[in-house]
Amino acid sequence: MNSHLKHDLEKLKDGLMKVATAVEENMLKSVKALGALSTELGSDVVTTDMEIDKMEVEMEEECLKVLALHQPVASDLRFVITVLKINNELEHIGDMAANIARRISFLKKEPISTIPFDLGDMTSKTITMLKHAIDSFMSENEYLALEVCTADEEVDSVMRECFLKSEELLKKGEGMGCVNYLLVCKSLERIADLCTNIAEDVIYMRHSVIVRHNLQAAIRALKEDS
Amino acid sequence: MDNKTQDNTPQSNAVVSARDFCVYYGTHKAVKNINVDFARGKVTAIIGPSGCGKSTFLRCINRMNDLVDGCTTSGKLMLNGVDIYHKRLDVTELRRRVGMVFQRPNPFPKSIYDNVAFGVRLKGRIARSDLDEIVEKSLRGAALWEEVKDRLSSSALGLSGGQQQRLCIARALAIRPEVLLMDEPCSALDPKSTARIEDLIAELSGKYTIAIVTHNMQQASRVSDNTAFFYEGNLIEFGETAKIFTNPKKQETNDYITGRFG
């Protein structure tokens, strides 16, 4: 391979790793802030998210530069396109982490006797999905990516339970506190969706099959190539 | 590509078909058991590293290799189902039907008009008005008419490299070929002239079956409908260009087009 292209592709991978690390750390910080109902830590998350936004733009510019200068094809093209897409998904995850952090001040204003949902379970599932999604890209492991896609269904199921529980609580007269927690759950569920998108991008990068909206296609693609 | 397992019947829209086709230089087998169909009106790019047999294969399609000492073939190479290497085949007629454009433009040291009219005149006497019409049509077809219409009697050698190459294409078009072979037609041209030739290939596709040998991957991906990847005399992969350049089936193809070897 052209050594310039090789160098630039490695640079993209390193750059995306930095964005992913920043997003993952910020997400963990956001969950910590939520647990402690710390507005101070929450505002840290919001500030870091603005830095992540800048990193995303820089990464996108790097990808465009590689596309324009090297006009990559085949596996190299799929790699650059995947970086471009994952970069965007990560930035959205960053936004969701900031949304959770922003919710903290509302939760403090509208306290609730007991947290209505099993937030611990949902956050741990979502954090695992994020870690695995990032690892699947870094190690080019489409099987790990498939695990992420499958795990999304579990988070969706928790989210459905949260809705039902909220409905009950609202009927019993619980106010905004309940709604605020529901919005936190919605952000977590959205993060899980974005992790699934990353995993689908990894499957595309490895197998050149677009499996979005179709988990069965992902499973078939992996079976055919294994 | 498993050359042995392909169906032996040429596809119905195939203009050029190879079946178990081999080319030897003396005892050296330069092209090995090729099975491929070039579809009517489509542009096929032939890519591969130097010495992979792509130009050798291309030159067989109008039997240019007959001029090479010790060059022999086996298997079948067909034009519209007729064996190109049949002993009773009229080679001159074959070359009329299969035009060729080379790496470097090679206009004759004659006027622009006479260059285009050359092949037509060889076929026999023709009325001046008919010849004028053919020359104009061919120069228009090669996207050169507007640039030369006022100096048709000037020497072709006074044209720029890009114009000379388009003149050679016009010369090939004048004898109404079915197939146009292009052996690295832009390698001696600047980017602007290259773009003109590529535009021209796009205009000619549909009307002519075109096979183009190129070392320029971007050019192959831009101008062709199908791509054939040759390596060490074998046809490794053949398929739609969009697929070859996004998701080649063979690792060797991926490694070659991404510049990992060759």
Boltz contact constraints between the chains, C-beta under 6 A:
constraints:
  - contact:
      token1: [A, 1]
      token2: [B, 259]
      max_distance: 6.0
  - contact:
      token1: [A, 1]
      token2: [B, 260]
      max_distance: 6.0
  - contact:
      token1: [A, 2]
      token2: [B, 259]
      max_distance: 6.0
  - contact:
      token1: [A, 71]
      token2: [B, 218]
      max_distance: 6.0
  - contact:
      token1: [A, 73]
      token2: [B, 245]
      max_distance: 6.0
  - contact:
      token1: [A, 73]
      token2: [B, 257]
      max_distance: 6.0
  - contact:
      token1: [A, 74]
      token2: [B, 248]
      max_distance: 6.0
  - contact:
      token1: [A, 74]
      token2: [B, 254]
      max_distance: 6.0
  - contact:
      token1: [A, 74]
      token2: [B, 257]
      max_distance: 6.0
  - contact:
      token1: [A, 74]
      token2: [B, 258]
      max_distance: 6.0
  - contact:
      token1: [A, 75]
      token2: [B, 254]
      max_distance: 6.0
  - contact:
      token1: [A, 76]
      token2: [B, 258]
      max_distance: 6.0
  - contact:
      token1: [A, 208]
      token2: [B, 247]
      max_distance: 6.0
